[in-house]
Amino acid sequence: MSEQNAQALVPSIVNFRRILDMYINSIPFIRPSREVSLAHTHLQRAFMWLGKAQGATGSESPYKESFNHKTATIEPTADHTPTSLMDALWDMPEYGTHTARVKSLRAQIAEHVKGFTEFAKAPNQYNDDYADFLKQSRFACLEASMWLGWELANIKKQQEWIASDTPGGSMPHPASNLPL
């Protein structure tokens, strides 16, 4: 096997960023909520921290014009992929519910963190910032998963409300009767 082919098999920051981007692209296929928005934000954070780690390796920034106010150029997001879990997995009937997709995304993130943790154990030939940036990315992934856990708690409350046959449709907010 050539060195180039061997290198392609080794996980890289770019590969991890592309996986995270696929998760970010999947968020619109889940019902919106505060918790889902926070999970989305933390996936973005994980993606950005990996970009910082990539920079700490000495890679040239793909955003050369991002601080130049004299140009209208805005570079495209590096390591962006157009795919989502809808393309790769969720088009099957078993993923046709909000609950299934939230649980699926949590499982995908858990697998990502497991693989990423192994990747991050490799000896650090870069500076201290590199290790810190990897750690920040991993923590952001964990937080995304935890916010999706809160979303599952919300789903359970909604299911219990619906099962209680309480009239009035959706679950009222606890402060909805509070005087203005």
C-alpha positions in Angstrom: 0.0 0.0 0.0 1.4 3.4 -0.9 2.0 6.0 1.7 -0.7 8.1 0.3 -3.3 5.3 0.5 -2.1 4.5 4.0 -2.5 8.2 5.0 -6.1 8.2 3.6 -7.0 5.4 6.1 -5.8 7.4 9.1 -8.4 9.6 10.7 -7.8 13.3 10.2 -9.1 16.5 11.6 -10.7 17.1 8.2 -12.6 13.8 8.3 -13.9 14.6 11.8 -14.9 18.1 10.7 -16.8 16.6 7.8 -18.7 14.2 10.1 -19.6 17.1 12.4 -20.8 19.1 9.4 -23.0 16.2 8.4 -24.5 16.3 11.9 -25.0 20.1 11.7 -26.7 19.7 8.4 -29.0 17.1 10.0 -30.5 19.5 12.6 -33.1 21.0 10.3 -34.6 17.4 10.0 -35.4 17.4 13.8 -38.2 19.4 15.4 -37.0 22.8 16.6 -36.6 23.5 20.3 -34.3 25.4 22.6 -32.4 22.1 23.4 -32.1 21.2 19.7 -30.7 24.7 19.0 -28.2 24.3 21.8 -27.1 20.9 20.4 -26.7 22.6 17.0 -24.6 25.4 18.6 -22.4 22.9 20.4 -21.9 20.9 17.2 -20.8 24.2 15.5 -18.4 24.8 18.4 -16.9 21.3 18.0 -16.4 22.0 14.3 -14.8 25.4 14.9 -12.5 24.1 17.6 -11.3 21.4 15.2 -10.5 24.2 12.8 -8.4 25.9 15.4 -6.6 22.6 16.0 -6.0 22.3 12.3 -4.5 25.8 12.4 -2.3 24.8 15.3 -0.7 22.1 13.1 0.6 24.8 10.9 -2.1 24.4 8.2 -2.7 27.6 6.2 -6.0 29.2 7.0 -8.7 28.8 4.3 -10.1 32.2 5.4 -7.3 34.5 4.1 -9.7 37.4 3.4 -11.8 37.0 6.6 -10.2 40.0 8.3 -9.8 42.2 5.2 -12.5 44.8 5.3 -11.3 46.1 1.9 -12.7 43.1 0.0 -16.2 41.7 -0.3 -14.8 38.2 -0.6 -16.1 35.6 1.9 -14.5 32.3 1.6 -16.7 29.2 1.8 -16.8 27.1 5.0 -13.8 24.8 4.9 -14.5 21.0 5.2 -18.2 21.6 4.4 -20.2 18.6 3.2 -23.7 18.8 1.7 -24.7 15.5 3.2 -26.9 15.0 6.3 -28.1 12.0 8.2 -31.3 12.4 6.1 -29.2 11.3 3.1 -27.2 8.7 4.9 -29.7 7.1 7.3 -32.9 8.9 8.2 -34.7 8.2 4.9 -35.7 4.8 6.3 -39.2 4.5 7.9 -37.8 3.6 11.3 -36.4 7.2 11.5 -39.7 8.8 10.8 -40.2 10.3 14.3 -38.6 13.1 16.2 -37.7 10.7 19.0 -36.0 8.3 16.6 -33.9 11.0 15.0 -32.9 12.6 18.3 -31.8 9.2 19.7 -30.0 8.4 16.4 -28.1 11.7 16.4 -27.1 11.1 20.0 -25.8 7.6 19.1 -23.9 9.1 16.1 -22.3 11.7 18.3 -21.3 9.1 20.9 -19.6 7.0 18.2 -17.9 10.2 16.9 -16.6 11.1 20.3 -15.3 7.5 20.8 -13.4 7.6 17.6 -12.2 11.2 18.2 -11.0 10.3 21.7 -8.8 7.6 20.2 -7.6 10.0 17.6 -6.7 12.6 20.2 -4.6 10.1 22.2 -2.0 10.2 19.5 1.3 11.8 20.6 1.0 15.6 20.2 3.8 16.8 18.0 2.3 20.3 18.0 1.9 23.0 20.7 -0.2 23.0 23.9 -3.0 24.9 22.0 -3.5 21.9 19.7 -4.3 19.5 22.6 -6.6 22.2 24.2 -8.4 22.8 20.9 -9.0 19.0 20.5 -10.3 18.8 24.1 -12.7 21.8 23.5 -14.0 20.1 20.4 -14.7 16.8 22.3 -16.4 18.7 25.2 -18.6 20.5 22.7 -19.7 17.2 21.2 -20.4 15.8 24.6 -22.5 18.9 25.4 -24.4 18.5 22.1 -25.3 15.0 23.1 -26.3 16.1 26.6 -28.6 18.8 25.1 -30.2 16.1 23.0 -30.7 14.2 26.2 -32.7 17.2 27.6 -34.7 17.1 24.3 -35.6 13.4 25.1 -36.8 14.5 28.5 -39.0 17.1 26.8 -40.4 14.5 24.4 -41.2 12.3 27.4 -43.1 15.2 29.1 -45.0 15.8 25.9 -45.9 12.1 25.6 -47.1 12.0 29.2 -49.2 15.1 28.6 -50.8 13.7 25.5 -51.5 10.4 27.3 -53.2 12.2 30.1 -56.0 13.2 27.7 -55.9 16.8 29.1 -57.9 19.0 26.8 -56.3 22.1 25.2 -53.8 20.6 22.8 -50.2 21.3 23.5 -48.7 21.2 27.0 -49.1 24.6 28.7 -46.1 26.5 30.0 -45.9 26.4 33.8 -45.9 30.2 33.9 -48.7 30.7 31.3 -51.2 31.9 34.0 -48.8 34.2 35.7 -50.2 37.8 35.7 -48.4 40.3 33.6 
